Amino acid sequence: MINYAIRLRATVDEQGALIKALLTHPMENGFRRNAAGEIAAAHYITEITLRINDEPVTTLLTGSGIAANPLFGWRIDGVQRGDTVTIVWRDNLGNIQAKDTSAQ
């Protein structure tokens, strides 16, 4: 299994929490040809789940049309400092990556 980094930040202010996640992933769509002229195998994120204190907030179903190393952001009301924010993604090859942080 390949270990892709996730950078996750959750900042709380008077409007709620601003959550940003940078997902390191090649997001290969399966249509590009490599230097040898062969089609590169498809490899992209298919599902992203955001959880606050282990309660699911949203799940995104994504596909091959998203750029490599995508940045996602959410504005969530009701998040308090110290709450645990978790992001989990799954790709079309079965890889799963997760990261959690404490809201600041």
PyMOL CGO cylinders between C-alpha atoms (Angstrom):
from pymol import cmd
from pymol.cgo import CYLINDER

trace = [
    CYLINDER, 0.00, 0.00, 0.00, 1.27, 3.44, -0.91, 0.3, 1, 1, 1, 1, 1, 1,
    CYLINDER, 1.27, 3.44, -0.91, 1.31, 6.06, 1.82, 0.3, 1, 1, 1, 1, 1, 1,
    CYLINDER, 1.31, 6.06, 1.82, 0.07, 9.40, 0.49, 0.3, 1, 1, 1, 1, 1, 1,
    CYLINDER, 0.07, 9.40, 0.49, 0.30, 12.43, 2.77, 0.3, 1, 1, 1, 1, 1, 1,
    CYLINDER, 0.30, 12.43, 2.77, -2.72, 14.42, 3.90, 0.3, 1, 1, 1, 1, 1, 1,
    CYLINDER, -2.72, 14.42, 3.90, -2.33, 17.94, 5.22, 0.3, 1, 1, 1, 1, 1, 1,
    CYLINDER, -2.33, 17.94, 5.22, -5.32, 18.83, 7.40, 0.3, 1, 1, 1, 1, 1, 1,
    CYLINDER, -5.32, 18.83, 7.40, -6.11, 22.05, 9.24, 0.3, 1, 1, 1, 1, 1, 1,
    CYLINDER, -6.11, 22.05, 9.24, -9.20, 23.07, 11.23, 0.3, 1, 1, 1, 1, 1, 1,
    CYLINDER, -9.20, 23.07, 11.23, -9.44, 26.65, 12.47, 0.3, 1, 1, 1, 1, 1, 1,
    CYLINDER, -9.44, 26.65, 12.47, -12.36, 27.76, 14.64, 0.3, 1, 1, 1, 1, 1, 1,
    CYLINDER, -12.36, 27.76, 14.64, -13.67, 31.34, 14.61, 0.3, 1, 1, 1, 1, 1, 1,
    CYLINDER, -13.67, 31.34, 14.61, -17.00, 33.11, 15.22, 0.3, 1, 1, 1, 1, 1, 1,
    CYLINDER, -17.00, 33.11, 15.22, -18.41, 31.69, 11.95, 0.3, 1, 1, 1, 1, 1, 1,
    CYLINDER, -18.41, 31.69, 11.95, -17.65, 28.05, 12.86, 0.3, 1, 1, 1, 1, 1, 1,
    CYLINDER, -17.65, 28.05, 12.86, -14.70, 26.04, 11.61, 0.3, 1, 1, 1, 1, 1, 1,
    CYLINDER, -14.70, 26.04, 11.61, -12.77, 26.42, 8.39, 0.3, 1, 1, 1, 1, 1, 1,
    CYLINDER, -12.77, 26.42, 8.39, -11.45, 22.98, 7.47, 0.3, 1, 1, 1, 1, 1, 1,
    CYLINDER, -11.45, 22.98, 7.47, -8.88, 22.58, 4.71, 0.3, 1, 1, 1, 1, 1, 1,
    CYLINDER, -8.88, 22.58, 4.71, -7.45, 19.30, 3.44, 0.3, 1, 1, 1, 1, 1, 1,
    CYLINDER, -7.45, 19.30, 3.44, -4.68, 18.90, 0.88, 0.3, 1, 1, 1, 1, 1, 1,
    CYLINDER, -4.68, 18.90, 0.88, -4.67, 15.32, -0.43, 0.3, 1, 1, 1, 1, 1, 1,
    CYLINDER, -4.67, 15.32, -0.43, -1.47, 14.08, -2.04, 0.3, 1, 1, 1, 1, 1, 1,
    CYLINDER, -1.47, 14.08, -2.04, -2.54, 11.74, -4.84, 0.3, 1, 1, 1, 1, 1, 1,
    CYLINDER, -2.54, 11.74, -4.84, -1.59, 11.38, -8.53, 0.3, 1, 1, 1, 1, 1, 1,
    CYLINDER, -1.59, 11.38, -8.53, -5.25, 11.36, -9.71, 0.3, 1, 1, 1, 1, 1, 1,
    CYLINDER, -5.25, 11.36, -9.71, -4.41, 9.63, -12.99, 0.3, 1, 1, 1, 1, 1, 1,
    CYLINDER, -4.41, 9.63, -12.99, -7.55, 9.50, -15.17, 0.3, 1, 1, 1, 1, 1, 1,
    CYLINDER, -7.55, 9.50, -15.17, -6.55, 6.53, -17.36, 0.3, 1, 1, 1, 1, 1, 1,
    CYLINDER, -6.55, 6.53, -17.36, -6.53, 8.46, -20.65, 0.3, 1, 1, 1, 1, 1, 1,
    CYLINDER, -6.53, 8.46, -20.65, -3.02, 9.93, -20.63, 0.3, 1, 1, 1, 1, 1, 1,
    CYLINDER, -3.02, 9.93, -20.63, -0.18, 8.22, -22.45, 0.3, 1, 1, 1, 1, 1, 1,
    CYLINDER, -0.18, 8.22, -22.45, 3.25, 7.91, -20.85, 0.3, 1, 1, 1, 1, 1, 1,
    CYLINDER, 3.25, 7.91, -20.85, 6.61, 8.50, -22.58, 0.3, 1, 1, 1, 1, 1, 1,
    CYLINDER, 6.61, 8.50, -22.58, 6.53, 4.99, -24.09, 0.3, 1, 1, 1, 1, 1, 1,
    CYLINDER, 6.53, 4.99, -24.09, 3.13, 5.66, -25.65, 0.3, 1, 1, 1, 1, 1, 1,
    CYLINDER, 3.13, 5.66, -25.65, 1.27, 3.31, -23.31, 0.3, 1, 1, 1, 1, 1, 1,
    CYLINDER, 1.27, 3.31, -23.31, -1.90, 4.38, -21.56, 0.3, 1, 1, 1, 1, 1, 1,
    CYLINDER, -1.90, 4.38, -21.56, -1.22, 5.10, -17.88, 0.3, 1, 1, 1, 1, 1, 1,
    CYLINDER, -1.22, 5.10, -17.88, -3.46, 3.06, -15.57, 0.3, 1, 1, 1, 1, 1, 1,
    CYLINDER, -3.46, 3.06, -15.57, -6.34, 4.90, -13.92, 0.3, 1, 1, 1, 1, 1, 1,
    CYLINDER, -6.34, 4.90, -13.92, -5.64, 5.79, -10.28, 0.3, 1, 1, 1, 1, 1, 1,
    CYLINDER, -5.64, 5.79, -10.28, -7.88, 8.36, -8.62, 0.3, 1, 1, 1, 1, 1, 1,
    CYLINDER, -7.88, 8.36, -8.62, -9.78, 9.10, -5.40, 0.3, 1, 1, 1, 1, 1, 1,
    CYLINDER, -9.78, 9.10, -5.40, -13.38, 7.88, -5.48, 0.3, 1, 1, 1, 1, 1, 1,
    CYLINDER, -13.38, 7.88, -5.48, -14.65, 8.84, -2.01, 0.3, 1, 1, 1, 1, 1, 1,
    CYLINDER, -14.65, 8.84, -2.01, -13.78, 11.43, 0.64, 0.3, 1, 1, 1, 1, 1, 1,
    CYLINDER, -13.78, 11.43, 0.64, -15.43, 11.45, 4.07, 0.3, 1, 1, 1, 1, 1, 1,
    CYLINDER, -15.43, 11.45, 4.07, -15.24, 14.29, 6.61, 0.3, 1, 1, 1, 1, 1, 1,
    CYLINDER, -15.24, 14.29, 6.61, -15.98, 13.47, 10.27, 0.3, 1, 1, 1, 1, 1, 1,
    CYLINDER, -15.98, 13.47, 10.27, -16.21, 15.64, 13.36, 0.3, 1, 1, 1, 1, 1, 1,
    CYLINDER, -16.21, 15.64, 13.36, -15.77, 13.74, 16.65, 0.3, 1, 1, 1, 1, 1, 1,
    CYLINDER, -15.77, 13.74, 16.65, -16.22, 10.49, 14.68, 0.3, 1, 1, 1, 1, 1, 1,
    CYLINDER, -16.22, 10.49, 14.68, -19.65, 11.60, 13.37, 0.3, 1, 1, 1, 1, 1, 1,
    CYLINDER, -19.65, 11.60, 13.37, -19.86, 11.76, 9.54, 0.3, 1, 1, 1, 1, 1, 1,
    CYLINDER, -19.86, 11.76, 9.54, -20.49, 15.29, 8.29, 0.3, 1, 1, 1, 1, 1, 1,
    CYLINDER, -20.49, 15.29, 8.29, -20.23, 14.77, 4.54, 0.3, 1, 1, 1, 1, 1, 1,
    CYLINDER, -20.23, 14.77, 4.54, -19.13, 12.21, 1.97, 0.3, 1, 1, 1, 1, 1, 1,
    CYLINDER, -19.13, 12.21, 1.97, -17.97, 13.26, -1.48, 0.3, 1, 1, 1, 1, 1, 1,
    CYLINDER, -17.97, 13.26, -1.48, -18.09, 10.84, -4.37, 0.3, 1, 1, 1, 1, 1, 1,
    CYLINDER, -18.09, 10.84, -4.37, -15.37, 11.92, -6.77, 0.3, 1, 1, 1, 1, 1, 1,
    CYLINDER, -15.37, 11.92, -6.77, -13.96, 10.68, -10.04, 0.3, 1, 1, 1, 1, 1, 1,
    CYLINDER, -13.96, 10.68, -10.04, -11.12, 10.97, -12.49, 0.3, 1, 1, 1, 1, 1, 1,
    CYLINDER, -11.12, 10.97, -12.49, -11.85, 14.60, -13.39, 0.3, 1, 1, 1, 1, 1, 1,
    CYLINDER, -11.85, 14.60, -13.39, -10.21, 16.05, -10.28, 0.3, 1, 1, 1, 1, 1, 1,
    CYLINDER, -10.21, 16.05, -10.28, -6.67, 17.45, -10.50, 0.3, 1, 1, 1, 1, 1, 1,
    CYLINDER, -6.67, 17.45, -10.50, -3.68, 15.81, -8.86, 0.3, 1, 1, 1, 1, 1, 1,
    CYLINDER, -3.68, 15.81, -8.86, -3.10, 16.75, -5.21, 0.3, 1, 1, 1, 1, 1, 1,
    CYLINDER, -3.10, 16.75, -5.21, -6.56, 18.28, -4.72, 0.3, 1, 1, 1, 1, 1, 1,
    CYLINDER, -6.56, 18.28, -4.72, -7.33, 20.88, -2.06, 0.3, 1, 1, 1, 1, 1, 1,
    CYLINDER, -7.33, 20.88, -2.06, -10.75, 20.74, -0.40, 0.3, 1, 1, 1, 1, 1, 1,
    CYLINDER, -10.75, 20.74, -0.40, -12.26, 23.24, 2.02, 0.3, 1, 1, 1, 1, 1, 1,
    CYLINDER, -12.26, 23.24, 2.02, -15.40, 23.31, 4.16, 0.3, 1, 1, 1, 1, 1, 1,
    CYLINDER, -15.40, 23.31, 4.16, -17.01, 25.86, 6.45, 0.3, 1, 1, 1, 1, 1, 1,
    CYLINDER, -17.01, 25.86, 6.45, -18.78, 23.91, 9.24, 0.3, 1, 1, 1, 1, 1, 1,
    CYLINDER, -18.78, 23.91, 9.24, -20.92, 25.46, 11.99, 0.3, 1, 1, 1, 1, 1, 1,
    CYLINDER, -20.92, 25.46, 11.99, -20.96, 24.04, 15.51, 0.3, 1, 1, 1, 1, 1, 1,
    CYLINDER, -20.96, 24.04, 15.51, -17.34, 22.89, 15.69, 0.3, 1, 1, 1, 1, 1, 1,
    CYLINDER, -17.34, 22.89, 15.69, -15.60, 23.77, 18.96, 0.3, 1, 1, 1, 1, 1, 1,
    CYLINDER, -15.60, 23.77, 18.96, -11.90, 24.11, 19.73, 0.3, 1, 1, 1, 1, 1, 1,
    CYLINDER, -11.90, 24.11, 19.73, -10.55, 20.69, 20.68, 0.3, 1, 1, 1, 1, 1, 1,
    CYLINDER, -10.55, 20.69, 20.68, -13.02, 18.73, 18.52, 0.3, 1, 1, 1, 1, 1, 1,
    CYLINDER, -13.02, 18.73, 18.52, -11.44, 15.96, 16.47, 0.3, 1, 1, 1, 1, 1, 1,
    CYLINDER, -11.44, 15.96, 16.47, -11.62, 16.49, 12.71, 0.3, 1, 1, 1, 1, 1, 1,
    CYLINDER, -11.62, 16.49, 12.71, -10.97, 13.43, 10.53, 0.3, 1, 1, 1, 1, 1, 1,
    CYLINDER, -10.97, 13.43, 10.53, -10.72, 13.03, 6.78, 0.3, 1, 1, 1, 1, 1, 1,
    CYLINDER, -10.72, 13.03, 6.78, -10.65, 9.64, 5.06, 0.3, 1, 1, 1, 1, 1, 1,
    CYLINDER, -10.65, 9.64, 5.06, -10.27, 8.95, 1.35, 0.3, 1, 1, 1, 1, 1, 1,
    CYLINDER, -10.27, 8.95, 1.35, -10.50, 5.80, -0.74, 0.3, 1, 1, 1, 1, 1, 1,
    CYLINDER, -10.50, 5.80, -0.74, -9.26, 5.35, -4.30, 0.3, 1, 1, 1, 1, 1, 1,
    CYLINDER, -9.26, 5.35, -4.30, -10.21, 3.07, -7.19, 0.3, 1, 1, 1, 1, 1, 1,
    CYLINDER, -10.21, 3.07, -7.19, -7.35, 0.68, -6.35, 0.3, 1, 1, 1, 1, 1, 1,
    CYLINDER, -7.35, 0.68, -6.35, -8.62, 0.10, -2.81, 0.3, 1, 1, 1, 1, 1, 1,
    CYLINDER, -8.62, 0.10, -2.81, -6.11, 2.32, -1.01, 0.3, 1, 1, 1, 1, 1, 1,
    CYLINDER, -6.11, 2.32, -1.01, -7.44, 4.10, 2.06, 0.3, 1, 1, 1, 1, 1, 1,
    CYLINDER, -7.44, 4.10, 2.06, -5.77, 7.02, 3.80, 0.3, 1, 1, 1, 1, 1, 1,
    CYLINDER, -5.77, 7.02, 3.80, -6.92, 8.87, 6.92, 0.3, 1, 1, 1, 1, 1, 1,
    CYLINDER, -6.92, 8.87, 6.92, -5.76, 11.83, 8.97, 0.3, 1, 1, 1, 1, 1, 1,
    CYLINDER, -5.76, 11.83, 8.97, -7.16, 13.55, 12.03, 0.3, 1, 1, 1, 1, 1, 1,
    CYLINDER, -7.16, 13.55, 12.03, -6.40, 16.79, 13.82, 0.3, 1, 1, 1, 1, 1, 1,
    CYLINDER, -6.40, 16.79, 13.82, -7.74, 18.81, 16.70, 0.3, 1, 1, 1, 1, 1, 1,
    CYLINDER, -7.74, 18.81, 16.70, -9.67, 21.98, 15.86, 0.3, 1, 1, 1, 1, 1, 1,
    CYLINDER, -9.67, 21.98, 15.86, -7.72, 25.07, 16.91, 0.3, 1, 1, 1, 1, 1, 1,
]
cmd.load_cgo(trace, "trace")
